[in-house]
């Protein structure tokens, strides 16, 4: 996955022990020690760092050492693909479904959590982007999903 902040580019790829990050040509190792409630304890090249993460559909804000960076996706997704692909909510990254809170035919409200998934030791809540009715649920609890896989469709 490639992202940019300010003028720097970061490429993040999974490895055996965590992730390999390439920041403007420099390679660093990143291990996630713990992640919960928007806080991540990381080892970056062996140095312990605490990061605070918040996000909306398109952007992530990461605060490290008192400096907040806004990350935006620059590649990896097909152009024009959003988390609400044709009314379907898609997986933002590979992970495992932890719970499914809705069923077909159920009315949902904007912001309602439809399912939760775990990815990179973080809990991700997939929420309705609009009021509607669940048209399909394509996943079950415990299932492993790939990035951009359709999870739930709301119409």
Residue frames as a rotation matrix with the C-alpha (Angstrom) as fourth column:
UNK 1
0.589 0.808 0.000 0.00
0.808 -0.589 0.000 0.00
0.000 0.000 -1.000 0.00
UNK 2
-0.585 -0.739 0.333 1.35
0.737 -0.656 -0.161 3.44
0.338 0.152 0.929 -0.91
UNK 3
0.631 0.715 -0.303 0.32
0.774 -0.608 0.178 6.62
-0.057 -0.347 -0.936 0.88
UNK 4
-0.273 -0.716 0.642 1.57
0.598 -0.649 -0.470 10.19
0.754 0.256 0.605 0.87
UNK 5
0.645 0.406 -0.648 1.82
0.734 -0.566 0.376 12.92
-0.214 -0.717 -0.663 3.46
UNK 6
0.418 -0.415 -0.808 3.01
-0.240 -0.908 0.342 16.38
-0.876 0.051 -0.479 2.62
UNK 7
0.429 -0.327 -0.842 5.66
-0.902 -0.109 -0.418 15.60
0.045 0.939 -0.342 -0.02
UNK 8
-0.616 -0.708 0.345 6.77
-0.740 0.670 0.056 12.21
-0.271 -0.221 -0.937 1.31
UNK 9
0.274 0.638 -0.719 5.67
-0.749 0.611 0.257 8.83
0.604 0.468 0.645 -0.01
UNK 10
-0.393 -0.311 0.865 5.35
-0.794 0.589 -0.149 5.77
-0.463 -0.746 -0.479 2.23
UNK 11
0.060 0.389 -0.919 5.03
-0.653 0.712 0.258 2.24
0.755 0.585 0.297 0.88
UNK 12
-0.254 -0.027 0.967 3.94
-0.906 0.356 -0.228 -0.30
-0.338 -0.934 -0.114 3.49
UNK 13
0.103 0.223 -0.969 4.16
-0.638 0.762 0.108 -4.05
0.763 0.608 0.221 2.81
UNK 14
0.854 0.251 0.455 3.55
-0.516 0.519 0.681 -7.03
-0.065 -0.817 0.573 5.13
UNK 15
-0.179 -0.894 -0.411 6.55
-0.690 0.411 -0.595 -9.09
0.701 0.177 -0.691 6.25
UNK 16
-0.177 0.070 -0.982 7.04
0.350 0.937 0.004 -12.11
0.920 -0.343 -0.190 8.53
UNK 17
-0.560 -0.168 -0.811 7.35
0.824 -0.017 -0.566 -9.99
0.081 -0.986 0.149 11.70
UNK 18
-0.063 0.549 -0.834 5.13
0.402 -0.751 -0.524 -7.04
-0.914 -0.368 -0.173 10.81
UNK 19
0.902 0.366 0.231 5.68
0.373 -0.386 -0.844 -4.60
-0.219 0.847 -0.485 7.98
UNK 20
-0.347 -0.932 0.105 8.43
0.853 -0.267 0.448 -3.14
-0.389 0.245 0.888 5.86
UNK 21
0.767 0.556 -0.321 8.00
0.402 -0.806 -0.434 0.58
-0.500 0.203 -0.842 5.24
UNK 22
-0.307 -0.801 0.514 9.86
0.952 -0.250 0.179 2.48
-0.015 0.544 0.839 2.56
UNK 23
0.674 0.456 -0.581 9.85
0.514 -0.855 -0.076 6.21
-0.531 -0.247 -0.810 3.29
UNK 24
0.860 -0.303 -0.410 11.32
-0.482 -0.744 -0.463 8.26
-0.165 0.596 -0.786 0.44
UNK 25
0.462 -0.669 -0.582 13.70
-0.437 0.400 -0.806 5.42
0.772 0.627 -0.107 -0.43
UNK 26
-0.592 -0.655 0.469 14.70
-0.725 0.179 -0.665 4.56
0.352 -0.734 -0.581 3.16
UNK 27
0.052 0.585 -0.810 13.60
-0.072 0.811 0.581 1.11
0.996 0.028 0.084 4.42
UNK 28
-0.621 -0.159 0.767 12.43
-0.761 -0.111 -0.639 0.63
0.187 -0.981 -0.052 8.02
UNK 29
-0.657 0.425 -0.623 10.82
0.364 0.902 0.232 -2.29
0.660 -0.075 -0.747 9.85
UNK 30
-0.461 0.615 0.640 7.54
-0.808 -0.590 -0.015 -1.76
0.368 -0.524 0.768 11.66
UNK 31
-0.722 0.300 -0.624 6.02
0.416 0.908 -0.044 -4.14
0.553 -0.291 -0.781 14.21
UNK 32
0.013 0.802 0.598 2.61
-0.536 -0.499 0.681 -3.60
0.844 -0.329 0.423 15.79
UNK 33
-0.929 -0.359 -0.091 2.90
-0.092 0.461 -0.883 -4.42
0.359 -0.812 -0.461 19.49
UNK 34
-0.505 0.821 -0.265 -0.64
0.721 0.233 -0.652 -3.46
-0.474 -0.520 -0.710 20.45
UNK 35
-0.922 0.304 0.241 -3.54
-0.074 -0.748 0.659 -1.64
0.381 0.590 0.712 18.82
UNK 36
-0.309 0.877 -0.369 -6.81
0.948 0.316 -0.042 -0.62
0.079 -0.363 -0.929 20.44
UNK 37
0.514 0.703 -0.492 -9.17
0.762 -0.638 -0.116 2.36
-0.395 -0.315 -0.863 20.42
UNK 38
0.945 -0.094 0.313 -7.14
0.138 -0.753 -0.643 4.40
0.296 0.651 -0.699 17.95
UNK 39
0.510 -0.824 0.247 -3.84
-0.804 -0.355 0.478 3.90
-0.306 -0.442 -0.843 19.78
UNK 40
0.902 -0.306 -0.306 -1.02
0.092 0.826 -0.556 1.81
0.423 0.473 0.773 18.33
UNK 41
0.530 -0.822 0.209 2.17
-0.492 -0.098 0.865 0.81
-0.690 -0.561 -0.457 20.11
UNK 42
0.966 -0.205 -0.158 4.79
-0.076 0.360 -0.930 0.19
0.248 0.910 0.332 17.43
UNK 43
0.279 -0.960 0.012 8.43
0.251 0.085 0.964 -0.84
-0.927 -0.266 0.265 17.13
UNK 44
0.999 -0.041 -0.025 9.98
-0.038 -0.340 -0.940 1.16
0.030 0.940 -0.341 14.30
UNK 45
0.319 -0.929 -0.188 13.49
-0.135 0.152 -0.979 -0.11
0.938 0.337 -0.077 13.60
UNK 46
-0.204 -0.384 -0.900 13.57
0.703 0.583 -0.408 -1.38
0.681 -0.716 0.151 17.20
UNK 47
-0.987 -0.112 0.115 12.46
0.015 -0.777 -0.630 1.93
0.160 -0.620 0.768 18.75
UNK 48
-0.396 0.889 -0.229 9.13
0.905 0.336 -0.260 1.92
-0.154 -0.310 -0.938 20.63
UNK 49
-0.980 0.179 0.090 6.70
-0.142 -0.938 0.316 4.55
0.142 0.297 0.944 19.35
UNK 50
-0.399 0.916 -0.034 3.07
0.608 0.237 -0.758 5.29
-0.686 -0.323 -0.651 20.23
UNK 51
-0.975 0.174 0.140 0.82
0.020 -0.558 0.830 6.47
0.222 0.812 0.540 17.43
UNK 52
-0.376 0.921 -0.104 -2.74
0.125 -0.060 -0.990 7.74
-0.918 -0.385 -0.093 17.61
UNK 53
-0.981 0.039 0.190 -4.88
0.193 0.082 0.978 7.09
0.022 0.996 -0.088 14.52
UNK 54
-0.135 0.980 -0.145 -8.24
0.041 -0.140 -0.989 8.48
-0.990 -0.139 -0.021 13.44
UNK 55
-0.951 -0.222 0.215 -9.89
0.197 0.102 0.975 8.23
-0.238 0.970 -0.053 10.04
UNK 56
0.068 0.958 -0.278 -12.82
-0.613 -0.180 -0.770 8.90
-0.787 0.223 0.575 7.80
UNK 57
0.819 0.321 0.475 -13.61
0.091 0.745 -0.661 7.06
-0.566 0.584 0.581 4.57
UNK 58
0.889 -0.403 0.217 -10.81
0.213 -0.056 -0.975 8.62
0.405 0.913 0.036 2.51
UNK 59
0.160 -0.858 0.489 -8.16
-0.387 -0.510 -0.768 9.90
0.908 -0.066 -0.414 4.94
UNK 60
0.601 -0.090 -0.794 -6.25
0.711 0.514 0.480 8.88
0.365 -0.853 0.373 8.06
UNK 61
0.518 -0.474 0.712 -4.66
-0.531 -0.831 -0.168 11.17
0.671 -0.291 -0.682 10.58
UNK 62
0.545 -0.457 -0.703 -1.68
0.665 0.746 0.031 9.72
0.511 -0.485 0.710 12.44
UNK 63
0.748 -0.333 0.574 -0.09
-0.536 -0.813 0.227 11.50
0.390 -0.478 -0.787 15.39
UNK 64
0.565 -0.700 -0.437 3.50
0.723 0.675 -0.145 10.50
0.397 -0.234 0.887 16.18
UNK 65
-0.355 -0.803 -0.479 5.70
0.934 -0.331 -0.137 12.35
-0.049 -0.496 0.867 18.65
UNK 66
-0.161 0.379 -0.911 3.26
0.411 -0.814 -0.411 15.27
-0.897 -0.441 -0.025 18.78
UNK 67
-0.719 -0.090 -0.689 3.16
-0.534 -0.562 0.631 15.72
-0.444 0.822 0.356 15.00
UNK 68
0.137 0.850 0.509 -0.06
0.040 0.509 -0.860 14.91
-0.990 0.138 0.036 13.12
UNK 69
-0.866 -0.400 -0.300 0.20
-0.321 -0.016 0.947 13.67
-0.383 0.917 -0.115 9.55
UNK 70
0.299 0.953 -0.041 -2.72
-0.604 0.156 -0.782 13.26
-0.739 0.258 0.622 7.15
UNK 71
-0.768 -0.524 0.369 -2.40
-0.103 0.670 0.736 10.13
-0.632 0.527 -0.568 5.01
UNK 72
0.348 0.841 -0.415 -4.28
-0.724 -0.041 -0.689 9.69
-0.596 0.540 0.594 1.75
UNK 73
0.238 -0.201 0.950 -4.25
0.352 0.930 0.108 6.63
-0.905 0.309 0.292 -0.47
UNK 74
0.012 -0.295 -0.956 -2.32
-0.736 -0.650 0.191 7.19
-0.677 0.700 -0.225 -3.70
UNK 75
-0.338 -0.072 -0.938 -2.34
-0.812 0.527 0.252 3.70
0.476 0.847 -0.236 -5.24
UNK 76
-0.971 -0.037 0.235 -3.55
-0.150 0.860 -0.487 0.18
-0.184 -0.509 -0.841 -4.70
UNK 77
-0.140 0.976 0.165 -7.23
0.270 0.198 -0.942 0.83
-0.953 -0.087 -0.292 -5.27
UNK 78
-0.358 0.120 0.926 -8.76
0.933 0.029 0.357 1.04
0.016 0.992 -0.123 -8.69
UNK 79
-0.998 -0.034 0.057 -9.43
0.037 -0.998 0.058 4.61
0.055 0.060 0.997 -9.73
UNK 80
-0.420 0.895 0.152 -12.87
-0.627 -0.407 0.664 5.66
0.656 0.184 0.732 -8.62
UNK 81
0.032 0.425 -0.905 -13.35
0.405 0.822 0.401 2.78
0.914 -0.379 -0.146 -6.16
UNK 82
-0.288 -0.037 0.957 -14.53
-0.756 -0.604 -0.251 3.89
0.588 -0.796 0.146 -2.75
UNK 83
-0.965 -0.075 0.253 -15.51
-0.235 0.680 -0.694 1.96
-0.120 -0.729 -0.674 0.36
UNK 84
-0.101 0.979 0.179 -19.09
-0.204 0.156 -0.967 2.06
-0.974 -0.135 0.184 -0.93
UNK 85
-0.920 -0.336 -0.200 -18.55
-0.278 0.201 0.939 0.34
-0.275 0.920 -0.278 -4.28
UNK 86
-0.649 0.717 -0.253 -21.95
-0.244 0.118 0.963 0.41
0.720 0.687 0.098 -6.07
UNK 87
0.334 0.831 0.445 -23.80
-0.699 -0.098 0.708 0.47
0.632 -0.547 0.549 -2.75
UNK 88
0.781 -0.122 -0.613 -21.63
0.364 0.887 0.286 -2.28
0.508 -0.446 0.737 -1.29
UNK 89
0.728 -0.581 0.363 -19.24
-0.677 -0.526 0.515 -1.63
-0.109 -0.621 -0.776 1.55
UNK 90
0.687 -0.543 -0.483 -15.81
0.026 0.682 -0.731 -3.11
0.726 0.490 0.483 0.84
UNK 91
0.726 -0.520 -0.450 -12.91
0.651 0.307 0.695 -4.25
-0.223 -0.797 0.561 3.01
UNK 92
0.907 -0.404 -0.123 -10.35
-0.418 -0.898 -0.135 -1.44
-0.056 0.174 -0.983 3.36
UNK 93
-0.194 -0.974 -0.119 -7.56
-0.960 0.213 -0.181 -4.02
0.202 0.080 -0.976 3.80
UNK 94
-0.143 0.114 -0.983 -7.12
-0.087 0.988 0.127 -7.79
0.986 0.104 -0.131 4.24
UNK 95
-0.631 -0.069 0.773 -8.44
-0.757 -0.161 -0.633 -9.03
0.168 -0.985 0.049 7.56
UNK 96
-0.825 0.385 -0.413 -10.79
0.415 0.910 0.020 -11.30
0.383 -0.155 -0.911 9.45
UNK 97
-0.110 0.888 0.447 -14.48
-0.316 -0.458 0.831 -10.71
0.942 -0.050 0.331 10.15
UNK 98
-0.965 -0.260 0.024 -15.02
-0.081 0.210 -0.974 -10.60
0.248 -0.942 -0.224 13.93
UNK 99
-0.517 0.855 -0.030 -18.78
0.411 0.218 -0.885 -9.96
-0.751 -0.470 -0.464 14.00
UNK 100
-0.821 0.431 0.374 -21.70
0.249 -0.318 0.915 -9.32
0.513 0.844 0.154 11.66
UNK 101
-0.871 0.416 -0.261 -24.42
0.119 -0.337 -0.934 -7.14
-0.477 -0.844 0.244 13.22
UNK 102
-0.216 0.811 -0.543 -27.00
-0.805 -0.463 -0.371 -7.04
-0.553 0.357 0.753 10.41
UNK 103
-0.506 0.119 0.854 -28.96
0.386 0.917 0.101 -9.38
-0.772 0.381 -0.510 8.18
UNK 104
-0.927 0.174 0.333 -30.59
0.294 -0.216 0.931 -9.13
0.234 0.961 0.149 4.74
UNK 105
-0.063 0.975 0.213 -33.74
0.629 -0.126 0.767 -7.01
0.775 0.182 -0.605 4.75
UNK 106
0.136 0.063 -0.989 -32.81
0.955 -0.275 0.114 -5.08
-0.265 -0.959 -0.097 7.90
UNK 107
0.774 0.133 0.619 -33.21
0.312 -0.931 -0.190 -1.29
0.551 0.340 -0.762 7.88
UNK 108
0.019 -0.839 -0.543 -30.00
0.997 -0.028 0.078 0.57
-0.081 -0.543 0.836 8.82
UNK 109
0.951 0.224 -0.214 -29.17
0.237 -0.971 0.034 4.18
-0.200 -0.083 -0.976 9.66
UNK 110
0.537 -0.785 0.309 -26.18
-0.007 -0.370 -0.929 6.20
0.844 0.496 -0.204 8.48
UNK 111
-0.093 -0.712 0.696 -23.25
-0.827 -0.334 -0.452 5.58
0.554 -0.618 -0.558 10.87
UNK 112
0.710 0.405 0.576 -24.63
-0.662 0.662 0.352 2.28
-0.238 -0.631 0.738 12.21
UNK 113
-0.449 -0.886 0.119 -21.97
-0.819 0.461 0.341 -0.43
-0.357 0.055 -0.932 12.62
UNK 114
0.516 0.629 -0.581 -22.78
-0.831 0.531 -0.163 -3.26
0.206 0.567 0.797 10.23
UNK 115
0.872 -0.325 -0.367 -19.81
0.355 0.935 0.015 -5.49
0.338 -0.144 0.930 11.00
UNK 116
0.643 -0.759 0.104 -16.41
-0.666 -0.487 0.565 -5.42
-0.378 -0.432 -0.818 12.63
UNK 117
0.854 -0.472 -0.218 -13.21
0.227 0.717 -0.659 -6.82
0.468 0.513 0.720 11.24
UNK 118
0.676 -0.730 -0.102 -9.68
-0.038 -0.172 0.984 -7.18
-0.736 -0.661 -0.144 12.54
UNK 119
0.783 -0.516 0.347 -6.73
0.457 0.099 -0.884 -6.16
0.422 0.851 0.313 10.41
UNK 120
-0.103 -0.931 0.350 -3.14
0.156 -0.362 -0.919 -5.41
0.982 -0.040 0.182 11.44
UNK 121
-0.555 -0.066 -0.829 -4.17
0.786 0.283 -0.549 -6.03
0.271 -0.957 -0.105 15.07
UNK 122
-0.936 0.346 -0.069 -6.74
-0.310 -0.900 -0.307 -3.22
-0.169 -0.266 0.949 14.83
UNK 123
-0.341 0.907 0.245 -10.51
0.720 0.420 -0.552 -3.42
-0.604 -0.012 -0.797 15.09
UNK 124
-0.991 0.076 -0.113 -12.22
-0.133 -0.725 0.676 -1.78
-0.031 0.685 0.728 12.13
UNK 125
-0.278 0.959 0.049 -15.93
0.288 0.132 -0.948 -0.95
-0.916 -0.250 -0.313 12.25
UNK 126
-0.920 0.126 0.371 -17.64
0.352 -0.149 0.924 -1.02
0.172 0.981 0.093 8.86
UNK 127
-0.510 0.716 -0.477 -20.50
0.254 -0.404 -0.879 1.48
-0.822 -0.569 0.024 9.11
UNK 128
0.217 0.703 0.677 -23.46
0.946 0.019 -0.324 2.37
-0.240 0.711 -0.661 6.91
UNK 129
-0.834 -0.551 0.020 -22.69
0.526 -0.784 0.330 5.42
-0.166 0.286 0.944 4.78
UNK 130
-0.719 0.687 0.103 -26.39
-0.557 -0.658 0.507 6.18
0.416 0.307 0.856 4.35
UNK 131
-0.248 0.759 0.602 -29.82
-0.613 0.358 -0.704 5.15
-0.750 -0.544 0.377 5.58
UNK 132
-0.271 0.198 -0.942 -31.12
-0.889 0.324 0.324 2.11
0.369 0.925 0.088 3.72
UNK 133
0.739 0.497 0.454 -31.96
-0.597 0.795 0.102 -1.57
-0.311 -0.347 0.885 3.71
UNK 134
-0.320 -0.883 0.343 -29.38
-0.593 0.469 0.655 -4.37
-0.739 0.006 -0.673 3.72
UNK 135
0.445 0.423 -0.789 -29.54
-0.895 0.246 -0.372 -5.99
0.037 0.872 0.488 0.28
UNK 136
0.729 -0.255 -0.635 -26.86
0.079 0.953 -0.293 -8.65
0.679 0.163 0.715 0.90
UNK 137
0.563 -0.652 0.508 -24.30
-0.732 -0.108 0.673 -9.79
-0.384 -0.751 -0.538 3.47
UNK 138
0.682 -0.327 -0.654 -21.39
-0.464 0.498 -0.733 -11.50
0.565 0.803 0.188 1.72
UNK 139
-0.416 -0.902 -0.112 -19.34
-0.376 0.283 -0.882 -12.54
0.828 -0.325 -0.457 4.76
UNK 140
0.720 0.571 -0.395 -19.65
0.122 0.456 0.882 -14.52
0.683 -0.683 0.258 7.99
UNK 141
0.729 -0.438 0.526 -17.97
-0.675 -0.335 0.657 -14.30
-0.111 -0.834 -0.540 11.39
UNK 142
0.393 -0.691 0.606 -14.46
-0.063 0.637 0.768 -15.76
-0.917 -0.340 0.207 11.29
UNK 143
0.758 -0.057 0.650 -14.11
0.635 0.294 -0.714 -15.43
-0.150 0.954 0.259 7.51
UNK 144
-0.260 -0.877 -0.404 -10.86
0.447 -0.480 0.755 -14.02
-0.856 0.016 0.516 6.10
UNK 145
0.802 0.570 0.181 -11.39
0.455 -0.384 -0.804 -11.27
-0.388 0.727 -0.567 3.53
UNK 146
-0.244 -0.857 0.454 -9.20
0.965 -0.168 0.202 -9.59
-0.097 0.488 0.868 0.94
UNK 147
-0.629 -0.066 -0.775 -8.80
0.123 -0.992 -0.015 -5.89
-0.768 -0.104 0.632 0.31
UNK 148
-0.681 0.443 -0.583 -11.69
-0.710 -0.594 0.378 -4.40
-0.179 0.672 0.719 -1.71
UNK 149
-0.848 0.487 -0.211 -13.87
0.406 0.851 0.332 -7.50
0.341 0.196 -0.920 -1.23
UNK 150
-0.298 0.828 0.475 -17.56
-0.510 -0.558 0.654 -6.54
0.807 -0.047 0.589 -0.99
UNK 151
-0.995 -0.084 -0.058 -18.79
0.015 0.440 -0.898 -7.17
0.101 -0.894 -0.437 2.57
UNK 152
-0.315 0.929 -0.195 -22.33
0.633 0.052 -0.773 -5.76
-0.708 -0.367 -0.604 2.74
UNK 153
-0.816 0.161 0.556 -24.62
0.399 -0.540 0.741 -4.10
0.419 0.826 0.376 0.21
UNK 154
-0.420 0.684 -0.597 -27.09
0.509 -0.367 -0.779 -1.42
-0.751 -0.631 -0.194 1.30
UNK 155
-0.678 0.245 0.693 -29.76
0.619 -0.320 0.718 0.04
0.398 0.915 0.065 -1.00
